[in-house]
């Protein structure tokens, strides 16, 4: 399964789940997509044009991780809480 992670021109990283949530909510509107490179351009609510570039998960900065879900990939903060013995928090 392909894991989609994007670096946005706003400095943030998104998984395909975050990207679709913003599109479906109307926060972003699709503008253009390059099938060969996978790059996407969206318009933010304030009219700003954002570019989304697919990147390997290894490009995620420290403190972020990509997690697979049924809906796709989420980019989330890495948990800093230690898991106690038994695996429960």
C-alpha positions in Angstrom: 0.0 0.0 0.0 1.4 3.4 -0.9 1.7 5.8 2.0 1.1 9.4 1.0 2.9 12.1 2.9 3.0 15.7 1.6 5.2 18.7 2.5 3.1 21.8 2.1 4.4 25.3 1.2 3.0 26.5 4.5 5.7 24.5 6.3 3.4 21.7 7.5 3.3 18.0 6.6 0.1 16.2 5.9 -1.0 12.6 5.2 -3.6 11.9 2.6 -6.2 11.8 5.5 -5.4 15.4 6.5 -5.4 16.6 2.9 -8.8 15.0 2.2 -10.3 16.4 5.4 -9.4 19.9 4.4 -10.7 19.5 0.9 -14.0 17.9 2.1 -14.5 20.6 4.8 -14.0 23.4 2.3 -10.9 24.7 4.1 -9.0 24.0 0.9 -10.2 24.0 -2.7 -8.4 21.9 -5.3 -6.7 23.9 -8.1 -4.3 21.7 -10.0 -2.7 18.2 -9.8 0.3 16.9 -11.7 -0.2 13.1 -12.2 3.5 12.5 -13.0 5.0 14.2 -10.0 2.0 13.8 -7.6 2.2 17.5 -6.7 -1.0 19.2 -5.9 -2.0 22.8 -5.6 -4.9 24.0 -3.4 -6.4 27.3 -2.6 -6.7 28.1 1.1 -9.8 29.9 2.5 -7.9 33.2 2.5 -7.1 32.8 -1.2 -3.5 31.7 -0.6 -2.2 29.1 -3.1 -0.5 26.2 -1.4 1.6 23.5 -3.0 1.7 20.0 -1.7 4.8 17.9 -2.7 4.8 14.1 -2.0 7.8 13.2 0.1 9.1 10.0 1.7 8.2 9.4 5.3 11.9 9.8 6.1 11.5 13.5 5.3 9.2 14.0 8.3 11.0 16.2 10.9 11.6 14.9 14.4 8.5 15.0 16.4 6.2 13.8 13.6 5.2 10.3 12.5 3.1 8.8 9.7 0.4 6.4 10.9 -1.6 4.1 8.7 -5.4 4.0 9.4 -8.3 2.5 7.5 -8.9 5.9 5.9 -5.2 6.4 4.8 -2.1 8.0 6.3 -2.2 10.5 9.1 0.8 12.7 10.0 0.7 13.2 13.8 3.0 14.3 16.6 5.2 11.6 17.9 4.0 10.5 21.4 6.4 11.6 24.0 4.6 9.8 26.8 6.3 6.6 28.0 4.1 3.5 27.8 4.0 1.9 31.3 4.5 -1.9 31.7 1.6 -3.8 30.2 1.3 -1.3 27.3 -1.6 0.8 28.7 -1.5 4.5 29.3 
